[in-house]
Amino acid sequence: MSELYQLPDGWEWVEWDGIVDIKNGKHYKDVINPDGKYPIYGSGGVINFADEYLCNEDSVIIGRKGTINNPIFVKEKFWNIDTAFGLEANRNLLVPMFLYYFTQNFNFLDLNTATTMPSLTKSNLQKIKMPLPPLTEQKRIVQKLNALFERIDKAIVLLQKNIDAADSFMNSVLNDVFSNLEQNYGTQNILDGVNIGSRVGYKPTLIDGKVPFIGMSDIDEKSGINTKYVLEDYEKVSKGKVKFERNAVLVGKITPCTQNNKTTIVPTEIDGGFATTEVYALHSKENMYPFYLNYFMRSKNVNDYLVSTMVGATGRQRVPSESIRALKISIPTIDIQKRAVLYFDNISAQIEQVKSAQQQKMQNFLDLKSSILDQAFHGKL
């Protein structure tokens, strides 16, 4: 950070090298003890526990690779893994929470040294300049920020509860409708209305000489209908990827994508394509309306079931295909399925309006926090 603005009297620009002890993380496999006293932190939070620690309490953790712009304040001693830095304030010069608030207001992506996965280096961090007032002023600013942010955070929590309630309502609607359909029309094995995988010899329709490709990050986990795609060279994605046909439903099968309900119907404007290997491609038979299938696969009951059947090593668990094949679904007439989808669409649209309003209010509060932090480090709070 360069000296972009004039500081109040008594403040000065100081490089981190003189006020922050930047501690490299270390490999953690050999120190893991689930019953250990000290948490093991990655850039996203606690991943396990240990009997040893690297950083003292009231330190900040920031990612070295991957998530580099999400600082976390840790009130207890902890072990940081090798993809995260621990930031300890020199308490003779810097209040730990003042450092934390500064990291929240600093864009670490400006220091990114990689072209693919975001990365930070210790040497670049040491050169960061931050505005530093006297300790008494730091403490006053921290107390004021704590008080302001406590009120703002409470408001954000309430808004999030409203969003969660809206999602729960949609889940209850899906559960009620599918339960009623099961009572009225019974259930069948899902394979009576679905094929897993594409037909032998099927070839997607090219667009401007390229083929649609859907990666995991393209899949819409919120509504399951706003999924994106990119156009790739056929040779690049045709080997080793999952081929899908028009109106396929893609179901994420790996941690944490399954837990996040990465299930979607592919965009209606494309006639087939390829997708990440970490999905199942479900294709509706003549007796199954694809959008009906999409709502069914996205329903909480189905998602909870798929999560419960995952197997494999922790962090890389997958849903076995047998779990999909074992599903039971009510398959009424196409007309009834379409009416159910129309009802779901109407309810979903109303819920999205409610959620959008709440999310905008949340964003307004987050913008307010950013504005307050900016004032604080300009000496205007």
C-alpha positions in Angstrom: 0.0 0.0 0.0 1.4 3.4 -0.9 0.9 6.6 1.1 -2.3 7.7 -0.6 -3.6 10.2 1.9 -2.6 12.6 4.6 -2.8 11.2 8.1 -3.9 13.1 11.3 -1.3 14.5 13.6 0.4 11.8 15.7 -0.3 9.1 13.1 2.3 7.6 10.8 2.7 5.1 8.0 4.5 2.0 9.2 5.5 -1.2 7.3 4.3 -4.5 8.7 7.9 -5.7 9.0 8.3 -3.5 12.0 5.0 -4.1 13.8 3.7 -7.5 12.7 5.3 -10.9 13.2 4.3 -13.0 10.2 4.5 -16.7 11.0 4.6 -19.3 8.3 2.3 -22.3 8.7 3.5 -25.8 8.8 2.3 -29.3 7.7 -0.2 -30.5 10.2 -0.7 -34.2 9.6 1.8 -35.3 12.3 0.3 -33.1 15.0 -3.4 -33.9 14.6 -5.2 -35.0 17.8 -9.0 -34.7 17.6 -9.0 -34.2 21.4 -6.1 -31.7 21.3 -6.2 -28.3 23.1 -5.4 -26.1 20.2 -7.3 -25.7 16.9 -5.6 -26.2 13.6 -6.6 -23.4 11.2 -6.6 -23.1 7.5 -7.6 -20.0 5.6 -11.2 -21.1 5.9 -11.3 -21.8 9.6 -10.8 -24.8 11.9 -10.0 -28.1 10.2 -8.8 -30.2 13.2 -7.0 -30.0 16.6 -3.5 -30.5 18.0 -1.5 -30.6 21.2 0.9 -27.9 19.9 0.5 -24.4 18.6 2.4 -22.0 16.4 0.6 -18.7 16.9 -0.4 -16.9 20.1 -3.9 -15.8 21.0 -5.4 -12.7 19.5 -3.7 -13.3 16.2 -5.0 -13.0 12.6 -4.9 -15.8 10.1 -4.8 -15.1 6.4 -4.5 -17.5 3.5 -1.1 -17.9 1.7 -2.7 -19.8 -1.2 -6.3 -20.0 -2.4 -8.5 -17.9 -0.1 -6.2 -15.0 0.5 -8.7 -12.2 1.2 -10.6 -13.6 4.2 -8.8 -12.7 7.4 -9.9 -14.4 10.6 -9.3 -13.1 14.2 -8.4 -16.0 16.5 -8.7 -15.4 20.3 -6.8 -18.6 21.3 -3.5 -20.2 20.5 -3.6 -22.2 17.3 -1.6 -24.1 14.7 -1.7 -22.6 11.2 -1.3 -25.0 8.2 1.3 -24.5 5.5 -1.2 -22.6 3.2 -1.9 -19.9 5.8 0.0 -17.1 7.6 -0.4 -16.2 11.2 -0.2 -12.4 11.9 0.9 -11.5 15.4 0.8 -7.8 16.4 3.7 -6.3 18.3 1.6 -5.2 21.3 3.9 -2.5 22.3 3.0 -0.7 19.1 -0.1 -2.3 17.7 -3.4 -3.4 19.2 -4.3 -6.9 17.8 -7.9 -5.9 16.9 -6.7 -2.8 15.2 -4.5 -5.0 13.0 -7.5 -7.3 12.3 -9.8 -4.4 11.3 -7.0 -3.1 9.0 -6.8 -6.6 7.3 -10.6 -6.4 6.8 -10.1 -3.1 5.0 -7.1 -4.2 2.9 -7.4 -5.9 -0.5 -4.9 -8.7 -0.4 -5.7 -9.6 -4.0 -3.6 -6.6 -4.9 -0.6 -8.6 -3.7 -1.5 -11.8 -5.6 1.7 -13.3 -7.1 0.0 -16.1 -9.2 -2.0 -16.3 -12.4 -4.0 -19.3 -11.4 -4.5 -19.9 -7.7 -4.3 -16.7 -5.7 -1.0 -16.6 -3.6 0.7 -14.3 -1.1 4.4 -14.1 -0.1 5.8 -13.2 3.3 8.1 -10.6 1.8 5.2 -8.8 0.1 3.2 -8.8 3.3 6.1 -7.4 5.3 6.1 -4.4 2.9 2.5 -3.5 3.6 2.2 0.0 5.0 -0.6 0.7 7.4 -1.7 4.0 9.1 -0.7 3.7 12.8 -2.0 6.1 15.5 -0.9 6.0 19.1 -2.0 3.0 21.2 -4.6 5.0 23.1 -6.2 6.1 19.8 -6.0 2.6 18.4 -7.9 1.3 21.5 -10.5 4.1 21.2 -11.1 3.2 17.5 -11.3 -0.5 18.2 -13.9 0.1 21.0 -16.0 2.3 18.6 -15.8 -0.2 15.8 -16.7 -3.1 18.1 -19.8 -1.2 19.2 -20.9 -0.2 15.7 -20.2 -3.6 14.2 -22.0 -5.4 17.0 -25.2 -3.7 16.0 -24.7 -4.1 12.3 -23.8 -7.8 12.7 -27.0 -8.4 14.7 -29.0 -6.9 11.9 -27.2 -9.0 9.3 -27.9 -12.2 11.4 -31.6 -11.3 11.4 -31.6 -10.8 7.6 -29.8 -14.2 7.2 -32.5 -15.8 9.3 -35.1 -14.4 7.0 -33.3 -15.9 4.0 -32.9 -19.3 5.7 -36.6 -19.2 6.6 -37.5 -18.6 2.9 -35.3 -21.5 1.9 -36.9 -23.7 4.5 -40.4 -22.8 3.2 -39.4 -23.8 -0.3 -38.1 -27.1 1.1 -41.4 -27.7 2.8 -43.3 -26.9 -0.3 -41.3 -29.5 -2.3 -41.7 -32.1 0.5 -45.4 -31.6 0.7 -46.1 -31.8 -3.0 -43.9 -34.8 -3.6 -45.4 -36.5 -0.6 -48.9 -35.9 -1.9 -48.0 -37.2 -5.3 -46.6 -40.3 -3.8 -49.8 -40.9 -1.9 -51.9 -40.4 -5.0 -49.8 -42.0 -7.6 -47.4 -44.3 -5.8 -43.7 -44.5 -6.4 -41.4 -46.2 -8.9 -37.8 -46.7 -9.2 -36.2 -43.6 -10.7 -34.7 -45.7 -13.5 -38.3 -46.2 -14.8 -38.1 -42.5 -15.9 -34.4 -41.7 -16.0 -31.3 -42.8 -17.8 -28.0 -42.2 -16.1 -25.5 -41.0 -18.7 -26.0 -40.2 -22.3 -26.9 -42.5 -25.2 -24.1 -44.5 -26.9 -22.9 -42.5 -29.9 -24.7 -39.3 -28.9 -22.8 -36.2 -30.0 -23.6 -32.7 -28.7 -24.5 -29.9 -31.2 -21.6 -27.6 -31.7 -21.9 -23.8 -31.4 -19.6 -21.8 -33.6 -17.4 -24.9 -33.9 -17.2 -25.4 -30.1 -19.0 -27.5 -27.6 -20.7 -26.3 -24.3 -18.9 -27.2 -21.1 -20.2 -26.9 -17.6 -17.7 -26.9 -14.7 -18.6 -27.2 -11.1 -18.3 -23.5 -10.5 -20.8 -22.9 -13.3 -23.5 -24.9 -11.5 -26.2 -22.8 -9.8 -26.7 -24.1 -6.3 -29.3 -21.5 -5.3 -32.2 -22.2 -7.7 -30.8 -24.9 -10.0 -31.9 -23.2 -13.1 -29.4 -20.4 -13.7 -26.4 -22.5 -14.6 -23.8 -21.1 -16.9 -21.5 -22.7 -19.5 -18.5 -21.9 -21.6 -17.6 -23.0 -25.1 -14.5 -25.2 -25.4 -12.7 -27.1 -28.2 -14.4 -30.5 -28.6 -11.0 -32.3 -28.4 -10.2 -30.6 -25.1 -13.3 -31.8 -23.2 -14.6 -34.8 -25.1 -12.2 -37.2 -23.3 -12.7 -38.0 -19.6 -15.6 -35.6 -19.1 -19.3 -36.3 -18.5 -21.3 -36.1 -21.7 -24.9 -34.8 -21.4 -27.9 -34.3 -23.7 -30.5 -31.6 -23.9 -32.3 -30.8 -20.6 -30.1 -33.2 -18.6 -30.1 -32.8 -14.8 -26.6 -32.7 -13.4 -26.1 -33.9 -9.8 -22.9 -33.0 -8.0 -21.4 -36.1 -6.4 -18.4 -35.0 -4.4 -17.8 -33.2 -1.1 -18.7 -30.3 -0.6 -20.7 -30.0 -3.8 -23.4 -32.5 -2.8 -23.8 -30.9 0.6 -24.2 -27.5 -1.2 -26.9 -29.0 -3.5 -25.0 -28.5 -6.7 -27.8 -29.9 -8.8 -29.1 -28.2 -11.9 -30.9 -28.6 -15.2 -28.6 -27.6 -18.0 -29.5 -24.4 -19.9 -32.4 -24.9 -22.3 -30.7 -23.2 -25.2 -27.9 -25.8 -25.6 -28.3 -29.2 -27.2 -25.9 -31.3 -25.2 -22.3 -30.8 -24.1 -19.8 -31.9 -21.5 -19.5 -31.4 -17.8 -17.1 -31.9 -14.9 -16.5 -35.6 -14.0 -17.8 -34.9 -10.5 -21.5 -35.0 -11.6 -24.0 -37.6 -12.6 -25.9 -36.7 -15.8 -29.6 -37.8 -15.5 -31.7 -37.8 -18.7 -35.5 -38.0 -18.6 -37.3 -40.7 -20.5 -40.6 -39.9 -22.3 -42.6 -40.2 -19.1 -40.5 -37.8 -17.1 -40.6 -34.0 -17.4 -36.9 -32.8 -17.0 -37.9 -29.8 -14.8 -39.9 -32.0 -12.5 -36.9 -34.3 -12.2 -34.7 -31.2 -11.4 -37.0 -30.2 -8.5 -37.1 -33.7 -7.2 -33.3 -34.1 -7.2 -32.9 -30.7 -5.5 -35.5 -31.4 -2.8 -34.0 -31.5 0.7 -35.1 -35.1 1.4 -33.3 -36.4 -1.7 -30.2 -34.2 -1.0 -30.1 -35.4 2.6 -30.3 -39.0 1.5 -27.5 -38.6 -1.1 -25.3 -36.9 1.5 -25.9 -39.8 4.0 -24.7 -42.4 1.4 -21.4 -40.7 0.5 -18.3 -42.9 0.8 -14.6 -42.4 0.7 -11.9 -40.4 2.5 -12.9 -37.4 4.5 -13.0 -34.3 2.3 -13.2 -36.4 -0.9 -16.3 -38.4 -0.3 -18.6 -39.2 -3.3 -22.1 -40.3 -3.8 -22.1 -43.9 -5.3 -24.2 -44.4 -8.4 -26.1 -47.1 -6.5 -27.6 -44.3 -4.4 -29.1 -42.6 -7.4 -30.3 -45.9 -8.8 -32.1 -46.7 -5.5 -34.2 -43.6 -5.5 -38.0 -43.8 -5.5 -40.0 -41.2 -7.3 -43.7 -40.6 -8.1 -44.2 -40.5 -11.9 -47.7 -39.2 -12.7 -48.7 -38.0 -16.1 -46.5 -35.4 -17.9 -49.4 -32.9 -17.5 -49.5 -33.4 -13.7 -45.7 -33.1 -13.6 -45.9 -29.8 -15.6 -48.6 -28.4 -13.3 -46.4 -29.3 -10.3 -43.4 -27.5 -11.9 -45.5 -24.4 -12.6 -46.6 -24.3 -9.0 -42.9 -24.7 -7.9 -41.8 -22.0 -10.2 -44.4 -19.5 -8.9 -43.5 -20.2 -5.3 -39.8 -20.1 -6.1 -40.2 -16.7 -7.9 -41.9 -15.2 -4.8 -39.3 -16.6 -2.5 -36.5 -15.3 -4.6 -38.0 -11.8 -4.5 -38.1 -12.0 -0.7 -34.5 -13.3 -0.6 -33.3 -10.7 -3.0 -34.7 -7.9 -0.9 -33.0 -9.3 2.2 -29.7 -9.9 0.4 -29.7 -6.3 -0.8 -30.2 -5.1 2.8 -27.4 -7.3 3.9 -25.2 -5.8 1.2 -26.1 -2.3 2.3 -24.9 -3.2 5.8 -21.7 -4.7 4.5 -21.1 -1.6 2.4 -21.7 0.5 5.6 -19.1 -1.6 7.4 -16.6 -0.9 4.6 -17.3 2.8 4.7 -16.9 2.9 8.5 -13.5 1.0 8.3 -12.4 3.4 5.6 -13.2 6.4 7.9 -11.5 4.7 10.8 -8.2 4.4 9.0 -8.4 7.9 7.7 -8.6 9.1 11.3 -12.2 10.3 10.9 -14.1 8.0 13.2 
